Amino acid sequence: MNLSHPDHFQSYAPLESSRLHLPIGNAPRVSVVVPAKNEALNLPHVLPLIPGWVDEIILVDGNSTDDTVAVARKLVPDIVV
């Protein structure tokens, strides 16, 4: 896989459900923090495993030199980086 090619992650599909939903009643919101550095190849295996009831996914990028952030945004359009 050529990581320098801008379309190398075109085949990655965004996650099905939107994670922007309001909590029911006084239910707490649930956020998942994903630390990452040069994880473009691994994110497609990890992010889809996060349950749909999670309200927010936060990617903490450690100055990746690959397309970690772009892949994360492609997979989860509403991810917080």
C-alpha positions in Angstrom: 0.0 0.0 0.0 1.4 3.4 -1.0 0.8 5.7 1.9 2.0 8.7 0.0 -0.9 8.4 -2.5 -3.8 10.6 -1.4 -6.4 8.0 -2.3 -4.9 5.0 -0.5 -7.8 4.9 1.9 -10.7 5.3 -0.5 -11.9 1.8 0.1 -12.4 2.5 3.8 -16.1 3.1 4.4 -17.3 5.5 7.1 -18.9 4.0 10.1 -22.7 3.4 9.6 -24.2 5.4 12.5 -23.7 9.0 13.5 -22.4 9.3 17.0 -23.9 12.7 17.5 -27.0 11.9 19.6 -28.4 13.4 22.7 -28.2 11.4 26.0 -31.5 10.0 27.2 -32.5 11.6 30.5 -29.6 11.9 32.9 -27.5 9.2 31.2 -23.8 10.1 31.1 -22.2 10.7 27.8 -19.5 8.2 26.8 -16.3 9.2 25.0 -13.5 7.0 23.8 -10.0 8.4 23.5 -7.8 6.7 20.9 -4.1 7.6 21.2 -2.3 7.2 17.8 1.0 7.8 16.1 1.4 6.5 12.5 -1.6 4.2 12.9 -3.1 4.7 9.4 -3.0 1.0 8.6 -4.4 -0.1 12.0 -7.3 2.4 12.4 -9.5 0.5 9.9 -9.3 -2.5 12.2 -9.8 -0.6 15.5 -12.4 2.2 14.9 -15.2 -0.1 13.6 -15.0 -2.1 16.8 -16.0 0.9 18.9 -19.7 0.3 19.9 -22.4 2.5 18.4 -23.6 3.7 21.8 -20.3 5.6 22.3 -21.2 9.3 22.0 -17.8 10.6 20.9 -14.5 9.4 19.6 -11.4 11.5 20.3 -8.2 10.8 18.3 -5.1 12.1 20.0 -2.5 12.1 17.3 1.2 12.1 18.3 2.5 14.0 15.2 2.0 11.1 12.8 3.9 11.2 9.5 1.5 8.9 7.7 -2.2 9.5 7.0 -3.5 8.7 10.5 -5.7 11.7 10.8 -7.1 11.5 7.2 -7.9 7.8 7.6 -9.6 8.5 11.0 -11.7 11.3 9.5 -12.6 9.1 6.5 -13.8 6.3 8.8 -15.5 8.5 11.4 -16.4 11.8 9.9 -17.4 13.3 13.2 -14.2 12.2 15.1 -12.6 14.8 17.3 -8.9 15.3 16.6 
